[in-house]
């Protein structure tokens, strides 16, 4: 990897506490940009890219190249933002005098409304693992109940250790983006499911006494995001849920259901989900407004 990119990624990790997933996205985006720059410039005897040779024309060509490769606008915007941040870093480090990205912005991306499944679909989904008594089924029941109870990101959930769950007090401790800790309450059904897994599921999956992960795969190791995604997909198929279901859909669903109940305000929801900015949480108010519009149109005697 280019030395400047490696130093930049290290600063994101150490100074900003970015997650491994975010760092990997930056690494992929900047490696792709580095390859493009190398193809556009003369070969150098010294290894690495001469970043000082990057100009506005080259950057615009890069954005055109991304568009021609059929990347979604949101993906192009992310890649352009990564490059811009990288050049700002080089300026702050005294490697460059000016940012060639100045005056260049990525494509405007509209904030899409989250997808959510119905409470009935959630109930059918959560019932599926309860039909089996295997240790994997007990684990899956605990994971689905915990994810829907807390609205955690799937990365946060699979990163949990046994010590992060306090069933007696009824809360779970997780670390979100930027390693920010938050304490989330869990309801009785989720507590019961996790306790059942700990008592008669995890102990049967455990391979090494020193393993600290809460959720284990069949080899007794920490379950991965990809592993959970496949598990979720399988149960969604068994539940005959027509809508596409991903871990993020469950997170959107609990947020939407809580707002619709009228028992949780936007600030409380922001705290639960671990959003850094309230603007991220506000997207759910649009869903509530749309639902109110549909109810109003169907109920009002003069609405046709």
PEZI-V542236 format. One record per residue. N is the residue number from 0. SS is DSSP state (hx for helix, st for strand, lp for the rest). PSI is psi in whole degrees, 0 to 359 (* if undefined). D_CENTER is the distance of its C-alpha to the mean C-alpha in whole Angstrom. Layout:
BEGIN
N_SS_PSI_D_CENTER / N_SS_PSI_D_CENTER
END
This chain:
BEGIN
0_lp_147_26 / 1_lp_137_27 / 2_hx_320_28 / 3_hx_320_27 / 4_hx_317_24 / 5_hx_319_24 / 6_hx_320_25 / 7_hx_314_22 / 8_hx_322_19 / 9_hx_321_21 / 10_hx_323_21 / 11_hx_324_18 / 12_hx_312_17 / 13_hx_314_20 / 14_hx_328_21 / 15_lp_350_17 / 16_lp_32_16 / 17_lp_148_13 / 18_lp_164_10 / 19_hx_324_12 / 20_hx_318_9 / 21_hx_318_9 / 22_hx_320_13 / 23_hx_323_13 / 24_hx_315_12 / 25_hx_316_15 / 26_hx_313_17 / 27_hx_316_17 / 28_hx_317_17 / 29_hx_329_20 / 30_hx_321_22 / 31_hx_317_22 / 32_hx_321_24 / 33_hx_317_26 / 34_hx_319_27 / 35_hx_315_28 / 36_hx_317_30 / 37_hx_324_32 / 38_hx_336_33 / 39_hx_344_34 / 40_lp_166_36 / 41_lp_154_39 / 42_lp_144_39 / 43_lp_150_39 / 44_lp_323_41 / 45_lp_142_38 / 46_lp_155_35 / 47_lp_175_32 / 48_lp_140_32 / 49_lp_90_34 / 50_hx_337_31 / 51_hx_344_34 / 52_hx_352_35 / 53_lp_128_32 / 54_lp_177_33 / 55_hx_317_32 / 56_hx_319_34 / 57_hx_321_32 / 58_hx_319_29 / 59_hx_321_29 / 60_hx_323_30 / 61_hx_318_27 / 62_hx_322_25 / 63_hx_319_28 / 64_hx_319_27 / 65_hx_319_23 / 66_hx_319_24 / 67_hx_335_27 / 68_lp_10_25 / 69_lp_30_23 / 70_lp_145_20 / 71_lp_150_18 / 72_hx_321_19 / 73_hx_323_15 / 74_hx_318_15 / 75_hx_316_18 / 76_hx_320_17 / 77_hx_317_15 / 78_hx_320_17 / 79_hx_320_20 / 80_hx_323_18 / 81_hx_317_17 / 82_hx_318_21 / 83_hx_317_22 / 84_hx_322_21 / 85_hx_316_22 / 86_hx_324_26 / 87_hx_321_25 / 88_hx_316_25 / 89_hx_324_28 / 90_hx_314_30 / 91_hx_331_29 / 92_lp_357_30 / 93_lp_16_34 / 94_lp_334_33 / 95_lp_156_33 / 96_lp_330_35 / 97_lp_155_33 / 98_lp_115_30 / 99_lp_348_31 / 100_lp_356_28 / 101_lp_127_29 / 102_lp_358_30 / 103_lp_129_27 / 104_lp_155_24 / 105_lp_176_22 / 106_lp_145_22 / 107_lp_132_21 / 108_lp_119_18 / 109_lp_144_18 / 110_lp_113_16 / 111_lp_146_15 / 112_lp_140_15 / 113_lp_148_13 / 114_lp_147_14 / 115_lp_145_16 / 116_lp_164_18 / 117_lp_163_21 / 118_hx_326_22 / 119_hx_319_24 / 120_hx_321_22 / 121_hx_316_20 / 122_hx_316_23 / 123_hx_321_24 / 124_hx_314_21 / 125_hx_342_21 / 126_hx_337_25 / 127_lp_307_25 / 128_hx_339_24 / 129_hx_348_27 / 130_hx_350_29 / 131_lp_161_29 / 132_lp_13_30 / 133_lp_159_29 / 134_hx_326_27 / 135_hx_321_24 / 136_hx_321_24 / 137_hx_321_25 / 138_hx_314_21 / 139_hx_320_20 / 140_hx_316_21 / 141_hx_318_20 / 142_hx_313_16 / 143_hx_317_16 / 144_hx_318_18 / 145_hx_320_16 / 146_hx_317_13 / 147_hx_332_15 / 148_hx_327_17 / 149_hx_337_14 / 150_lp_19_11 / 151_lp_153_9 / 152_lp_151_6 / 153_hx_326_7 / 154_hx_321_7 / 155_hx_321_9 / 156_hx_313_11 / 157_hx_346_12 / 158_lp_354_13 / 159_lp_143_15 / 160_st_164_19 / 161_hx_320_22 / 162_hx_348_23 / 163_hx_351_20 / 164_st_123_21 / 165_st_95_24 / 166_lp_329_25 / 167_lp_317_29 / 168_lp_341_27 / 169_lp_46_24 / 170_st_163_21 / 171_st_143_18 / 172_st_124_17 / 173_st_162_14 / 174_st_118_13 / 175_lp_206_10 / 176_hx_139_9 / 177_hx_19_13 / 178_hx_28_14 / 179_lp_126_14 / 180_st_140_16 / 181_st_148_16 / 182_st_122_18 / 183_st_128_17 / 184_st_151_20 / 185_lp_143_20 / 186_lp_175_23 / 187_hx_323_26 / 188_hx_320_25 / 189_hx_319_22 / 190_hx_315_24 / 191_hx_318_26 / 192_hx_318_24 / 193_hx_320_23 / 194_hx_318_26 / 195_hx_319_28 / 196_hx_316_25 / 197_hx_323_26 / 198_hx_323_30 / 199_hx_26_30 / 200_lp_301_27 / 201_hx_321_25 / 202_hx_330_29 / 203_hx_339_30 / 204_hx_336_27 / 205_lp_130_27 / 206_lp_325_29 / 207_lp_133_29 / 208_lp_337_30 / 209_lp_0_28 / 210_lp_126_25 / 211_lp_347_23 / 212_st_141_20 / 213_lp_311_19 / 214_lp_123_18 / 215_st_150_20 / 216_lp_186_21 / 217_lp_341_24 / 218_lp_2_25 / 219_lp_15_25 / 220_lp_169_22 / 221_st_131_18 / 222_lp_142_16 / 223_lp_167_14 / 224_hx_316_10 / 225_hx_321_12 / 226_hx_317_15 / 227_hx_321_13 / 228_hx_319_12 / 229_hx_322_16 / 230_hx_313_17 / 231_hx_317_16 / 232_hx_320_17 / 233_hx_317_20 / 234_hx_326_21 / 235_hx_322_20 / 236_hx_317_23 / 237_hx_326_25 / 238_lp_355_24 / 239_lp_45_25 / 240_lp_121_22 / 241_lp_322_23 / 242_lp_148_19 / 243_lp_133_17 / 244_lp_126_14 / 245_lp_166_11 / 246_hx_324_9 / 247_hx_331_7 / 248_hx_321_11 / 249_hx_320_12 / 250_hx_316_10 / 251_hx_323_11 / 252_hx_313_14 / 253_hx_322_15 / 254_hx_314_14 / 255_hx_316_17 / 256_hx_321_19 / 257_hx_319_20 / 258_hx_320_20 / 259_hx_331_23 / 260_hx_338_25 / 261_lp_7_26 / 262_lp_357_25 / 263_lp_130_22 / 264_lp_176_22 / 265_hx_320_20 / 266_hx_319_20 / 267_hx_321_20 / 268_hx_320_17 / 269_hx_316_15 / 270_hx_317_16 / 271_hx_314_15 / 272_hx_343_11 / 273_lp_30_11 / 274_lp_134_11 / 275_lp_324_13 / 276_lp_141_15 / 277_hx_334_17 / 278_hx_329_17 / 279_hx_322_13 / 280_hx_332_14 / 281_lp_342_17 / 282_hx_333_16 / 283_hx_338_17 / 284_hx_331_20 / 285_hx_321_21 / 286_hx_319_20 / 287_hx_319_23 / 288_hx_318_25 / 289_hx_319_25 / 290_hx_318_26 / 291_hx_322_28 / 292_hx_316_30 / 293_hx_317_30 / 294_hx_318_32 / 295_hx_314_34 / 296_hx_327_35 / 297_hx_339_36 / 298_hx_328_38 / 299_lp_131_40 / 300_lp_338_43 / 301_lp_7_43 / 302_lp_117_40 / 303_lp_*_41
END
